[in-house]
Amino acid sequence: MIHLVVLGLDSREDAERVVQLTEELAKQQLLQREDAAYAYKDAKGKVRIQQSMSLTAPAAPSGALWGTLALQS
């Protein structure tokens, strides 16, 4: 079963602390977490998203493999 939990916090620092807490709880096997992200506005008012898991990292090894194979042909 998949659950999506959304919290509204007062600051970026609070969000960072909550993400860190979930990481610690997951390491202790007290929480199962696939990923975490938080959104905030930067100094210019632009919305930024900070995600705990890189979306490109899991694809990097297969991309390197395909790139190597393409260069061989």
All heavy atoms as TSV, in Angstrom:
chain	resi	resn	atom	element	x	y	z
A	1	MET	N	N	0.842	-1.168	0.000
A	1	MET	CA	C	0.000	0.000	0.000
A	1	MET	C	C	0.893	1.239	0.000
A	1	MET	O	O	1.887	1.311	0.718
A	1	MET	CB	C	-0.894	-0.015	1.235
A	1	MET	CG	C	-1.785	1.193	1.310
A	1	MET	SD	S	-2.884	1.160	2.731
A	1	MET	CE	C	-4.044	-0.049	2.176
A	2	ILE	N	N	0.556	2.209	-0.804
A	2	ILE	CA	C	1.327	3.436	-0.928
A	2	ILE	C	C	0.606	4.560	-0.199
A	2	ILE	O	O	-0.605	4.711	-0.317
A	2	ILE	CB	C	1.522	3.815	-2.405
A	2	ILE	CG1	C	2.324	2.729	-3.102
A	2	ILE	CG2	C	2.209	5.158	-2.542
A	2	ILE	CD1	C	2.445	2.923	-4.592
A	3	HIS	N	N	1.387	5.328	0.547
A	3	HIS	CA	C	0.847	6.481	1.265
A	3	HIS	C	C	1.618	7.720	0.849
A	3	HIS	O	O	2.837	7.677	0.719
A	3	HIS	CB	C	0.986	6.310	2.775
A	3	HIS	CG	C	0.248	5.146	3.323
A	3	HIS	ND1	N	-1.097	5.172	3.569
A	3	HIS	CD2	C	0.665	3.905	3.648
A	3	HIS	CE1	C	-1.479	4.006	4.052
A	3	HIS	NE2	N	-0.414	3.205	4.090
A	4	LEU	N	N	0.892	8.800	0.665
A	4	LEU	CA	C	1.511	10.092	0.405
A	4	LEU	C	C	1.191	10.977	1.596
A	4	LEU	O	O	0.032	11.153	1.953
A	4	LEU	CB	C	0.950	10.720	-0.873
A	4	LEU	CG	C	1.367	12.160	-1.153
A	4	LEU	CD1	C	2.875	12.235	-1.402
A	4	LEU	CD2	C	0.604	12.711	-2.339
A	5	VAL	N	N	2.232	11.509	2.218
A	5	VAL	CA	C	2.056	12.379	3.375
A	5	VAL	C	C	2.544	13.761	2.997
A	5	VAL	O	O	3.667	13.923	2.503
A	5	VAL	CB	C	2.846	11.847	4.593
A	5	VAL	CG1	C	2.709	12.793	5.775
A	5	VAL	CG2	C	2.373	10.455	4.953
A	6	VAL	N	N	1.719	14.765	3.224
A	6	VAL	CA	C	2.082	16.144	2.914
A	6	VAL	C	C	1.996	16.954	4.205
A	6	VAL	O	O	0.986	16.912	4.898
A	6	VAL	CB	C	1.137	16.749	1.856
A	6	VAL	CG1	C	1.508	18.195	1.571
A	6	VAL	CG2	C	1.149	15.920	0.586
A	7	LEU	N	N	3.070	17.665	4.507
A	7	LEU	CA	C	3.113	18.509	5.693
A	7	LEU	C	C	3.348	19.944	5.267
A	7	LEU	O	O	4.143	20.209	4.364
A	7	LEU	CB	C	4.248	18.081	6.627
A	7	LEU	CG	C	4.245	16.634	7.105
A	7	LEU	CD1	C	5.524	16.343	7.876
A	7	LEU	CD2	C	3.031	16.368	7.966
A	8	GLY	N	N	2.719	20.864	5.919
A	8	GLY	CA	C	2.975	22.289	5.701
A	8	GLY	C	C	3.801	22.805	6.867
A	8	GLY	O	O	3.367	22.727	8.016
A	9	LEU	N	N	4.987	23.300	6.582
A	9	LEU	CA	C	5.880	23.773	7.632
A	9	LEU	C	C	6.197	25.247	7.428
A	9	LEU	O	O	6.041	25.781	6.330
A	9	LEU	CB	C	7.164	22.946	7.645
A	9	LEU	CG	C	6.941	21.441	7.851
A	9	LEU	CD1	C	8.216	20.674	7.564
A	9	LEU	CD2	C	6.452	21.162	9.251
A	10	ASP	N	N	6.662	25.885	8.485
A	10	ASP	CA	C	6.883	27.326	8.439
A	10	ASP	C	C	8.162	27.758	7.732
A	10	ASP	O	O	8.265	28.883	7.279
A	10	ASP	CB	C	6.900	27.900	9.859
A	10	ASP	CG	C	5.529	27.830	10.524
A	10	ASP	OD1	O	4.516	27.907	9.799
A	10	ASP	OD2	O	5.480	27.679	11.758
A	11	SER	N	N	9.139	26.862	7.651
A	11	SER	CA	C	10.416	27.287	7.061
A	11	SER	C	C	11.102	26.129	6.352
A	11	SER	O	O	10.798	24.957	6.587
A	11	SER	CB	C	11.350	27.830	8.148
A	11	SER	OG	O	11.773	26.782	9.000
A	12	ARG	N	N	12.041	26.494	5.506
A	12	ARG	CA	C	12.847	25.497	4.806
A	12	ARG	C	C	13.663	24.677	5.810
A	12	ARG	O	O	13.824	23.470	5.660
A	12	ARG	CB	C	13.774	26.201	3.823
A	12	ARG	CG	C	14.686	25.269	3.078
A	12	ARG	CD	C	15.587	26.009	2.130
A	12	ARG	NE	N	16.496	25.078	1.485
A	12	ARG	CZ	C	17.487	25.442	0.703
A	12	ARG	NH1	N	17.687	26.716	0.451
A	12	ARG	NH2	N	18.267	24.535	0.161
A	13	GLU	N	N	14.162	25.327	6.837
A	13	GLU	CA	C	14.951	24.642	7.858
A	13	GLU	C	C	14.120	23.566	8.564
A	13	GLU	O	O	14.622	22.472	8.842
A	13	GLU	CB	C	15.505	25.651	8.871
A	13	GLU	CG	C	16.567	26.566	8.300
A	13	GLU	CD	C	15.991	27.708	7.457
A	13	GLU	OE1	O	14.779	28.024	7.591
A	13	GLU	OE2	O	16.741	28.260	6.650
A	14	ASP	N	N	12.854	23.884	8.872
A	14	ASP	CA	C	11.975	22.883	9.493
A	14	ASP	C	C	11.792	21.688	8.559
A	14	ASP	O	O	11.816	20.542	8.998
A	14	ASP	CB	C	10.612	23.485	9.834
A	14	ASP	CG	C	10.670	24.448	11.015
A	14	ASP	OD1	O	11.682	24.448	11.750
A	14	ASP	OD2	O	9.689	25.208	11.193
A	15	ALA	N	N	11.611	21.968	7.283
A	15	ALA	CA	C	11.429	20.885	6.303
A	15	ALA	C	C	12.675	20.013	6.229
A	15	ALA	O	O	12.581	18.783	6.179
A	15	ALA	CB	C	11.100	21.465	4.928
A	16	GLU	N	N	13.845	20.635	6.232
A	16	GLU	CA	C	15.103	19.875	6.198
A	16	GLU	C	C	15.233	18.983	7.433
A	16	GLU	O	O	15.669	17.838	7.337
A	16	GLU	CB	C	16.293	20.825	6.100
A	16	GLU	CG	C	16.388	21.504	4.749
A	16	GLU	CD	C	17.418	22.610	4.698
A	16	GLU	OE1	O	17.912	23.057	5.767
A	16	GLU	OE2	O	17.735	23.053	3.581
A	17	ARG	N	N	14.827	19.510	8.598
A	17	ARG	CA	C	14.897	18.706	9.828
A	17	ARG	C	C	13.943	17.516	9.766
A	17	ARG	O	O	14.282	16.414	10.207
A	17	ARG	CB	C	14.592	19.577	11.047
A	17	ARG	CG	C	15.781	20.407	11.495
A	17	ARG	CD	C	15.559	21.017	12.859
A	17	ARG	NE	N	14.568	22.077	12.846
A	17	ARG	CZ	C	14.828	23.357	12.605
A	17	ARG	NH1	N	16.057	23.741	12.358
A	17	ARG	NH2	N	13.873	24.253	12.616
A	18	VAL	N	N	12.755	17.719	9.210
A	18	VAL	CA	C	11.794	16.618	9.099
A	18	VAL	C	C	12.327	15.548	8.146
A	18	VAL	O	O	12.233	14.353	8.430
A	18	VAL	CB	C	10.410	17.127	8.640
A	18	VAL	CG1	C	9.495	15.983	8.267
A	18	VAL	CG2	C	9.774	17.975	9.742
A	19	VAL	N	N	12.900	15.944	7.029
A	19	VAL	CA	C	13.475	14.983	6.085
A	19	VAL	C	C	14.601	14.203	6.760
A	19	VAL	O	O	14.685	12.977	6.642
A	19	VAL	CB	C	13.966	15.682	4.795
A	19	VAL	CG1	C	14.794	14.737	3.946
A	19	VAL	CG2	C	12.782	16.219	4.005
A	20	GLN	N	N	15.451	14.906	7.500
A	20	GLN	CA	C	16.546	14.228	8.214
A	20	GLN	C	C	15.984	13.247	9.248
A	20	GLN	O	O	16.490	12.136	9.391
A	20	GLN	CB	C	17.442	15.245	8.896
A	20	GLN	CG	C	18.503	14.593	9.750
A	20	GLN	CD	C	19.862	15.164	9.533
A	20	GLN	OE1	O	20.035	16.158	8.847
A	20	GLN	NE2	N	20.843	14.539	10.104
A	21	LEU	N	N	14.953	13.645	9.959
A	21	LEU	CA	C	14.337	12.761	10.948
A	21	LEU	C	C	13.787	11.502	10.286
A	21	LEU	O	O	13.975	10.395	10.799
A	21	LEU	CB	C	13.229	13.490	11.702
A	21	LEU	CG	C	12.423	12.666	12.693
A	21	LEU	CD1	C	13.319	12.128	13.803
A	21	LEU	CD2	C	11.279	13.476	13.257
A	22	THR	N	N	13.139	11.647	9.131
A	22	THR	CA	C	12.607	10.463	8.447
A	22	THR	C	C	13.733	9.543	7.984
A	22	THR	O	O	13.575	8.331	7.999
A	22	THR	CB	C	11.702	10.837	7.259
A	22	THR	OG1	O	12.454	11.548	6.275
A	22	THR	CG2	C	10.502	11.662	7.704
A	23	GLU	N	N	14.873	10.116	7.586
A	23	GLU	CA	C	16.027	9.291	7.209
A	23	GLU	C	C	16.519	8.483	8.406
A	23	GLU	O	O	16.818	7.296	8.286
A	23	GLU	CB	C	17.154	10.174	6.667
A	23	GLU	CG	C	16.873	10.759	5.307
A	23	GLU	CD	C	17.927	11.761	4.855
A	23	GLU	OE1	O	18.919	11.993	5.591
A	23	GLU	OE2	O	17.753	12.320	3.769
A	24	GLU	N	N	16.613	9.131	9.560
A	24	GLU	CA	C	17.076	8.445	10.770
A	24	GLU	C	C	16.101	7.343	11.188
A	24	GLU	O	O	16.514	6.249	11.566
A	24	GLU	CB	C	17.262	9.457	11.898
A	24	GLU	CG	C	18.423	10.418	11.641
A	24	GLU	CD	C	18.449	11.579	12.618
A	24	GLU	OE1	O	17.690	11.576	13.613
A	24	GLU	OE2	O	19.235	12.505	12.383
A	25	LEU	N	N	14.806	7.633	11.120
A	25	LEU	CA	C	13.800	6.626	11.473
A	25	LEU	C	C	13.832	5.452	10.504
A	25	LEU	O	O	13.649	4.303	10.905
A	25	LEU	CB	C	12.410	7.256	11.515
A	25	LEU	CG	C	12.172	8.257	12.642
A	25	LEU	CD1	C	10.828	8.955	12.458
A	25	LEU	CD2	C	12.252	7.581	13.996
A	26	ALA	N	N	14.079	5.733	9.234
A	26	ALA	CA	C	14.161	4.655	8.241
A	26	ALA	C	C	15.379	3.770	8.505
A	26	ALA	O	O	15.290	2.543	8.377
A	26	ALA	CB	C	14.214	5.241	6.829
A	27	LYS	N	N	16.491	4.363	8.892
A	27	LYS	CA	C	17.692	3.578	9.204
A	27	LYS	C	C	17.453	2.654	10.397
A	27	LYS	O	O	18.019	1.576	10.473
A	27	LYS	CB	C	18.875	4.504	9.502
A	27	LYS	CG	C	19.433	5.163	8.276
A	27	LYS	CD	C	20.569	6.095	8.642
A	27	LYS	CE	C	21.052	6.854	7.416
A	27	LYS	NZ	N	22.074	7.860	7.748
A	28	GLN	N	N	16.616	3.095	11.326
A	28	GLN	CA	C	16.284	2.293	12.505
A	28	GLN	C	C	15.120	1.334	12.231
A	28	GLN	O	O	14.650	0.660	13.130
A	28	GLN	CB	C	15.915	3.210	13.675
A	28	GLN	CG	C	17.025	4.111	14.119
A	28	GLN	CD	C	16.555	5.098	15.169
A	28	GLN	OE1	O	15.702	4.794	15.994
A	28	GLN	NE2	N	17.116	6.294	15.143
A	29	GLN	N	N	14.656	1.327	10.996
A	29	GLN	CA	C	13.534	0.497	10.554
A	29	GLN	C	C	12.254	0.798	11.328
A	29	GLN	O	O	11.426	-0.078	11.558
A	29	GLN	CB	C	13.889	-0.986	10.616
A	29	GLN	CG	C	15.029	-1.344	9.702
A	29	GLN	CD	C	15.358	-2.820	9.711
A	29	GLN	OE1	O	14.937	-3.565	10.574
A	29	GLN	NE2	N	16.139	-3.228	8.729
A	30	LEU	N	N	12.088	2.052	11.721
A	30	LEU	CA	C	10.876	2.494	12.396
A	30	LEU	C	C	9.917	3.163	11.414
A	30	LEU	O	O	8.777	3.461	11.756
A	30	LEU	CB	C	11.218	3.470	13.527
A	30	LEU	CG	C	12.090	2.885	14.641
A	30	LEU	CD1	C	12.535	3.977	15.593
A	30	LEU	CD2	C	11.322	1.792	15.379
A	31	LEU	N	N	10.403	3.384	10.194
A	31	LEU	CA	C	9.623	4.056	9.160
A	31	LEU	C	C	10.081	3.525	7.814
A	31	LEU	O	O	11.273	3.315	7.600
A	31	LEU	CB	C	9.879	5.574	9.229
A	31	LEU	CG	C	9.246	6.454	8.174
A	31	LEU	CD1	C	7.750	6.590	8.453
A	31	LEU	CD2	C	9.892	7.819	8.164
A	32	GLN	N	N	9.142	3.287	6.929
A	32	GLN	CA	C	9.487	2.925	5.558
A	32	GLN	C	C	9.273	4.159	4.693
A	32	GLN	O	O	8.191	4.724	4.680
A	32	GLN	CB	C	8.615	1.783	5.055
A	32	GLN	CG	C	8.897	0.473	5.740
A	32	GLN	CD	C	8.023	-0.635	5.190
A	32	GLN	OE1	O	6.975	-0.394	4.609
A	32	GLN	NE2	N	8.461	-1.862	5.396
A	33	ARG	N	N	10.327	4.551	4.000
A	33	ARG	CA	C	10.249	5.752	3.173
A	33	ARG	C	C	10.933	5.493	1.855
A	33	ARG	O	O	12.085	5.063	1.804
A	33	ARG	CB	C	10.941	6.912	3.898
A	33	ARG	CG	C	10.709	8.242	3.208
A	33	ARG	CD	C	11.615	9.285	3.743
A	33	ARG	NE	N	12.901	9.149	3.032
A	33	ARG	CZ	C	13.915	9.960	3.197
A	33	ARG	NH1	N	13.858	10.917	4.076
A	33	ARG	NH2	N	15.030	9.789	2.511
A	34	GLU	N	N	10.229	5.730	0.797
A	34	GLU	CA	C	10.801	5.594	-0.546
A	34	GLU	C	C	11.553	6.858	-0.940
A	34	GLU	O	O	12.628	6.793	-1.506
A	34	GLU	CB	C	9.697	5.318	-1.568
A	34	GLU	CG	C	8.989	3.998	-1.379
A	34	GLU	CD	C	9.863	2.808	-1.716
A	34	GLU	OE1	O	10.676	2.912	-2.656
A	34	GLU	OE2	O	9.745	1.789	-1.029
A	35	ASP	N	N	10.969	7.998	-0.656
A	35	ASP	CA	C	11.541	9.259	-1.080
A	35	ASP	C	C	10.929	10.373	-0.247
A	35	ASP	O	O	9.916	10.184	0.402
A	35	ASP	CB	C	11.263	9.494	-2.562
A	35	ASP	CG	C	12.119	10.601	-3.163
A	35	ASP	OD1	O	13.039	11.096	-2.483
A	35	ASP	OD2	O	11.868	10.980	-4.311
A	36	ALA	N	N	11.558	11.515	-0.267
A	36	ALA	CA	C	11.032	12.697	0.410
A	36	ALA	C	C	11.431	13.914	-0.408
A	36	ALA	O	O	12.473	13.922	-1.056
A	36	ALA	CB	C	11.587	12.798	1.821
A	37	ALA	N	N	10.597	14.921	-0.366
A	37	ALA	CA	C	10.890	16.161	-1.077
A	37	ALA	C	C	10.220	17.313	-0.344
A	37	ALA	O	O	9.242	17.120	0.364
A	37	ALA	CB	C	10.390	16.091	-2.512
A	38	TYR	N	N	10.795	18.483	-0.519
A	38	TYR	CA	C	10.135	19.674	0.002
A	38	TYR	C	C	10.298	20.801	-1.002
A	38	TYR	O	O	11.232	20.829	-1.788
A	38	TYR	CB	C	10.653	20.066	1.394
A	38	TYR	CG	C	12.125	20.385	1.473
A	38	TYR	CD1	C	12.592	21.674	1.258
A	38	TYR	CD2	C	13.046	19.403	1.802
A	38	TYR	CE1	C	13.941	21.961	1.357
A	38	TYR	CE2	C	14.393	19.680	1.898
A	38	TYR	CZ	C	14.840	20.967	1.671
A	38	TYR	OH	O	16.174	21.252	1.758
A	39	ALA	N	N	9.340	21.695	-0.985
A	39	ALA	CA	C	9.346	22.843	-1.894
A	39	ALA	C	C	9.494	24.112	-1.060
A	39	ALA	O	O	8.976	24.198	0.052
A	39	ALA	CB	C	8.063	22.886	-2.708
A	40	TYR	N	N	10.203	25.075	-1.608
A	40	TYR	CA	C	10.394	26.349	-0.926
A	40	TYR	C	C	10.603	27.429	-1.985
A	40	TYR	O	O	10.857	27.138	-3.153
A	40	TYR	CB	C	11.584	26.289	0.032
A	40	TYR	CG	C	12.905	26.062	-0.671
A	40	TYR	CD1	C	13.716	27.138	-1.015
A	40	TYR	CD2	C	13.338	24.783	-1.002
A	40	TYR	CE1	C	14.915	26.934	-1.681
A	40	TYR	CE2	C	14.531	24.574	-1.656
A	40	TYR	CZ	C	15.315	25.648	-1.989
A	40	TYR	OH	O	16.497	25.444	-2.658
A	41	LYS	N	N	10.487	28.674	-1.562
A	41	LYS	CA	C	10.765	29.795	-2.456
A	41	LYS	C	C	12.141	30.340	-2.132
A	41	LYS	O	O	12.480	30.556	-0.974
A	41	LYS	CB	C	9.715	30.886	-2.291
A	41	LYS	CG	C	8.375	30.512	-2.870
A	41	LYS	CD	C	7.429	31.677	-2.842
A	41	LYS	CE	C	6.092	31.253	-3.435
A	41	LYS	NZ	N	5.130	32.366	-3.419
A	42	ASP	N	N	12.944	30.557	-3.190
A	42	ASP	CA	C	14.274	31.121	-2.978
A	42	ASP	C	C	14.171	32.630	-2.761
A	42	ASP	O	O	13.067	33.188	-2.699
A	42	ASP	CB	C	15.213	30.757	-4.127
A	42	ASP	CG	C	14.822	31.366	-5.467
A	42	ASP	OD1	O	13.956	32.266	-5.517
A	42	ASP	OD2	O	15.393	30.951	-6.489
A	43	ALA	N	N	15.305	33.298	-2.650
A	43	ALA	CA	C	15.333	34.735	-2.364
A	43	ALA	C	C	14.625	35.563	-3.429
A	43	ALA	O	O	14.113	36.643	-3.143
A	43	ALA	CB	C	16.772	35.196	-2.198
A	44	LYS	N	N	14.577	35.042	-4.662
A	44	LYS	CA	C	13.916	35.759	-5.752
A	44	LYS	C	C	12.442	35.387	-5.886
A	44	LYS	O	O	11.767	35.857	-6.792
A	44	LYS	CB	C	14.634	35.481	-7.070
A	44	LYS	CG	C	16.042	36.040	-7.109
A	44	LYS	CD	C	16.697	35.771	-8.451
A	44	LYS	CE	C	18.106	36.331	-8.485
A	44	LYS	NZ	N	18.754	36.080	-9.777
A	45	GLY	N	N	11.955	34.502	-5.012
A	45	GLY	CA	C	10.554	34.099	-5.043
A	45	GLY	C	C	10.259	32.931	-5.965
A	45	GLY	O	O	9.101	32.565	-6.149
A	46	LYS	N	N	11.297	32.341	-6.536
A	46	LYS	CA	C	11.118	31.194	-7.423
A	46	LYS	C	C	10.976	29.918	-6.596
A	46	LYS	O	O	11.722	29.699	-5.648
A	46	LYS	CB	C	12.307	31.063	-8.373
A	46	LYS	CG	C	12.127	29.999	-9.421
A	46	LYS	CD	C	13.233	30.024	-10.447
A	46	LYS	CE	C	12.968	28.951	-11.495
A	46	LYS	NZ	N	13.984	28.928	-12.522
A	47	VAL	N	N	10.010	29.092	-6.953
A	47	VAL	CA	C	9.782	27.844	-6.237
A	47	VAL	C	C	10.866	26.840	-6.613
A	47	VAL	O	O	11.147	26.618	-7.789
A	47	VAL	CB	C	8.383	27.265	-6.546
A	47	VAL	CG1	C	8.201	25.899	-5.902
A	47	VAL	CG2	C	7.299	28.223	-6.080
A	48	ARG	N	N	11.475	26.268	-5.610
A	48	ARG	CA	C	12.515	25.251	-5.783
A	48	ARG	C	C	12.048	23.978	-5.091
A	48	ARG	O	O	11.349	24.039	-4.083
A	48	ARG	CB	C	13.832	25.690	-5.146
A	48	ARG	CG	C	14.375	26.981	-5.673
A	48	ARG	CD	C	14.941	26.786	-7.027
A	48	ARG	NE	N	15.532	28.016	-7.522
A	48	ARG	CZ	C	16.159	28.098	-8.648
A	48	ARG	NH1	N	16.307	27.044	-9.413
A	48	ARG	NH2	N	16.651	29.246	-9.053
A	49	ILE	N	N	12.447	22.844	-5.631
A	49	ILE	CA	C	12.108	21.563	-5.028
A	49	ILE	C	C	13.394	20.832	-4.705
A	49	ILE	O	O	14.270	20.690	-5.559
A	49	ILE	CB	C	11.229	20.715	-5.958
A	49	ILE	CG1	C	9.906	21.435	-6.204
A	49	ILE	CG2	C	10.991	19.325	-5.359
A	49	ILE	CD1	C	9.006	20.772	-7.198
A	50	GLN	N	N	13.506	20.395	-3.476
A	50	GLN	CA	C	14.656	19.621	-3.016
A	50	GLN	C	C	14.165	18.201	-2.759
A	50	GLN	O	O	13.268	17.987	-1.958
A	50	GLN	CB	C	15.225	20.223	-1.735
A	50	GLN	CG	C	16.431	19.509	-1.205
A	50	GLN	CD	C	17.639	19.664	-2.108
A	50	GLN	OE1	O	17.888	20.727	-2.654
A	50	GLN	NE2	N	18.373	18.588	-2.260
A	51	GLN	N	N	14.735	17.249	-3.467
A	51	GLN	CA	C	14.326	15.854	-3.349
A	51	GLN	C	C	15.457	15.044	-2.751
A	51	GLN	O	O	16.620	15.236	-3.099
A	51	GLN	CB	C	13.941	15.304	-4.721
A	51	GLN	CG	C	13.277	13.965	-4.667
A	51	GLN	CD	C	12.622	13.607	-5.992
A	51	GLN	OE1	O	12.741	14.321	-6.973
A	51	GLN	NE2	N	11.926	12.492	-5.994
A	52	SER	N	N	15.114	14.121	-1.837
A	52	SER	CA	C	16.154	13.345	-1.158
A	52	SER	C	C	16.773	12.285	-2.051
A	52	SER	O	O	17.919	11.914	-1.874
A	52	SER	CB	C	15.598	12.692	0.102
A	52	SER	OG	O	14.618	11.728	-0.219
A	53	MET	N	N	16.032	11.802	-3.026
A	53	MET	CA	C	16.549	10.770	-3.920
A	53	MET	C	C	16.698	11.359	-5.318
A	53	MET	O	O	15.772	11.954	-5.840
A	53	MET	CB	C	15.584	9.576	-3.972
A	53	MET	CG	C	16.115	8.407	-4.751
A	53	MET	SD	S	15.077	6.938	-4.600
A	53	MET	CE	C	13.829	7.274	-5.811
A	54	SER	N	N	17.864	11.188	-5.901
A	54	SER	CA	C	18.109	11.694	-7.246
A	54	SER	C	C	17.301	10.890	-8.261
A	54	SER	O	O	17.292	9.663	-8.221
A	54	SER	CB	C	19.591	11.598	-7.579
A	54	SER	OG	O	19.800	11.904	-8.927
A	55	LEU	N	N	16.637	11.580	-9.148
A	55	LEU	CA	C	15.882	10.893	-10.192
A	55	LEU	C	C	16.787	10.389	-11.304
A	55	LEU	O	O	16.437	9.475	-12.028
A	55	LEU	CB	C	14.819	11.833	-10.782
A	55	LEU	CG	C	13.716	12.256	-9.820
A	55	LEU	CD1	C	12.789	13.245	-10.509
A	55	LEU	CD2	C	12.928	11.061	-9.321
A	56	THR	N	N	17.971	10.970	-11.427
A	56	THR	CA	C	18.880	10.550	-12.497
A	56	THR	C	C	19.848	9.470	-12.056
A	56	THR	O	O	20.342	8.715	-12.875
A	56	THR	CB	C	19.673	11.749	-13.032
A	56	THR	OG1	O	20.361	12.361	-11.946
A	56	THR	CG2	C	18.764	12.748	-13.704
A	57	ALA	N	N	20.136	9.374	-10.770
A	57	ALA	CA	C	21.118	8.396	-10.294
A	57	ALA	C	C	20.756	6.957	-10.647
A	57	ALA	O	O	21.616	6.209	-11.105
A	57	ALA	CB	C	21.338	8.548	-8.796
A	58	PRO	N	N	19.491	6.512	-10.451
A	58	PRO	CA	C	19.188	5.123	-10.806
A	58	PRO	C	C	19.354	4.834	-12.299
A	58	PRO	O	O	19.666	3.719	-12.679
A	58	PRO	CB	C	17.726	4.956	-10.392
A	58	PRO	CG	C	17.488	6.015	-9.367
A	58	PRO	CD	C	18.381	7.158	-9.775
A	59	ALA	N	N	19.195	5.832	-13.136
A	59	ALA	CA	C	19.300	5.629	-14.578
A	59	ALA	C	C	20.734	5.749	-15.084
A	59	ALA	O	O	21.035	5.326	-16.194
A	59	ALA	CB	C	18.416	6.640	-15.308
A	60	ALA	N	N	21.617	6.302	-14.276
A	60	ALA	CA	C	22.998	6.536	-14.728
A	60	ALA	C	C	23.720	5.262	-15.145
A	60	ALA	O	O	24.346	5.244	-16.221
A	60	ALA	CB	C	23.773	7.281	-13.654
A	61	PRO	N	N	23.676	4.171	-14.368
A	61	PRO	CA	C	24.400	2.965	-14.811
A	61	PRO	C	C	23.882	2.410	-16.131
A	61	PRO	O	O	24.673	2.024	-16.989
A	61	PRO	CB	C	24.168	1.971	-13.669
A	61	PRO	CG	C	23.872	2.817	-12.482
A	61	PRO	CD	C	23.151	4.013	-13.030
A	62	SER	N	N	22.573	2.390	-16.321
A	62	SER	CA	C	22.054	1.866	-17.586
A	62	SER	C	C	22.377	2.811	-18.734
A	62	SER	O	O	22.659	2.372	-19.841
A	62	SER	CB	C	20.549	1.598	-17.501
A	62	SER	OG	O	19.831	2.809	-17.370
A	63	GLY	N	N	22.392	4.125	-18.461
A	63	GLY	CA	C	22.764	5.082	-19.500
A	63	GLY	C	C	24.217	4.919	-19.904
A	63	GLY	O	O	24.570	4.989	-21.082
A	64	ALA	N	N	25.075	4.659	-18.918
A	64	ALA	CA	C	26.489	4.429	-19.221
A	64	ALA	C	C	26.650	3.158	-20.042
A	64	ALA	O	O	27.453	3.118	-20.983
A	64	ALA	CB	C	27.283	4.342	-17.918
A	65	LEU	N	N	25.909	2.127	-19.695
A	65	LEU	CA	C	25.979	0.875	-20.450
A	65	LEU	C	C	25.549	1.088	-21.887
A	65	LEU	O	O	26.247	0.691	-22.817
A	65	LEU	CB	C	25.110	-0.193	-19.784
A	65	LEU	CG	C	24.954	-1.506	-20.581
A	65	LEU	CD1	C	26.286	-2.204	-20.687
A	65	LEU	CD2	C	23.908	-2.378	-19.938
A	66	TRP	N	N	24.402	1.742	-22.089
A	66	TRP	CA	C	23.920	1.978	-23.446
A	66	TRP	C	C	24.884	2.870	-24.228
A	66	TRP	O	O	25.098	2.672	-25.418
A	66	TRP	CB	C	22.518	2.579	-23.428
A	66	TRP	CG	C	21.492	1.549	-23.083
A	66	TRP	CD1	C	20.768	1.480	-21.933
A	66	TRP	CD2	C	21.081	0.427	-23.876
A	66	TRP	NE1	N	19.943	0.366	-21.959
A	66	TRP	CE2	C	20.109	-0.290	-23.136
A	66	TRP	CE3	C	21.448	-0.068	-25.125
A	66	TRP	CZ2	C	19.507	-1.442	-23.614
A	66	TRP	CZ3	C	20.841	-1.214	-25.598
A	66	TRP	CH2	C	19.885	-1.882	-24.848
A	67	GLY	N	N	25.478	3.859	-23.548
A	67	GLY	CA	C	26.453	4.711	-24.220
A	67	GLY	C	C	27.673	3.953	-24.650
A	67	GLY	O	O	28.183	4.131	-25.761
A	68	THR	N	N	28.132	3.038	-23.796
A	68	THR	CA	C	29.284	2.208	-24.148
A	68	THR	C	C	28.974	1.287	-25.326
A	68	THR	O	O	29.774	1.144	-26.241
A	68	THR	CB	C	29.718	1.362	-22.930
A	68	THR	OG1	O	30.027	2.258	-21.860
A	68	THR	CG2	C	30.927	0.513	-23.254
A	69	LEU	N	N	27.791	0.696	-25.289
A	69	LEU	CA	C	27.396	-0.191	-26.386
A	69	LEU	C	C	27.266	0.577	-27.698
A	69	LEU	O	O	27.633	0.071	-28.755
A	69	LEU	CB	C	26.085	-0.903	-26.049
A	69	LEU	CG	C	26.175	-1.931	-24.918
A	69	LEU	CD1	C	24.783	-2.461	-24.589
A	69	LEU	CD2	C	27.113	-3.063	-25.267
A	70	ALA	N	N	26.751	1.785	-27.632
A	70	ALA	CA	C	26.582	2.590	-28.851
A	70	ALA	C	C	27.938	2.946	-29.441
A	70	ALA	O	O	28.090	2.986	-30.663
A	70	ALA	CB	C	25.779	3.855	-28.531
A	71	LEU	N	N	28.926	3.219	-28.574
A	71	LEU	CA	C	30.250	3.566	-29.068
A	71	LEU	C	C	30.962	2.361	-29.697
A	71	LEU	O	O	31.838	2.518	-30.535
A	71	LEU	CB	C	31.104	4.123	-27.932
A	71	LEU	CG	C	30.675	5.495	-27.415
A	71	LEU	CD1	C	31.503	5.884	-26.190
A	71	LEU	CD2	C	30.814	6.552	-28.507
A	72	GLN	N	N	30.602	1.148	-29.280
A	72	GLN	CA	C	31.222	-0.063	-29.801
A	72	GLN	C	C	30.751	-0.383	-31.218
A	72	GLN	O	O	31.431	-1.069	-31.947
A	72	GLN	CB	C	30.913	-1.263	-28.896
A	72	GLN	CG	C	31.444	-1.106	-27.476
A	72	GLN	CD	C	32.963	-1.058	-27.445
A	72	GLN	OE1	O	33.620	-1.725	-28.210
A	72	GLN	NE2	N	33.493	-0.247	-26.544
A	73	SER	N	N	29.580	0.108	-31.574
A	73	SER	CA	C	29.037	-0.268	-32.901
A	73	SER	C	C	29.435	0.698	-33.989
A	73	SER	O	O	30.094	1.635	-33.856
A	73	SER	CB	C	27.529	-0.332	-32.844
A	73	SER	OG	O	26.962	0.851	-32.377
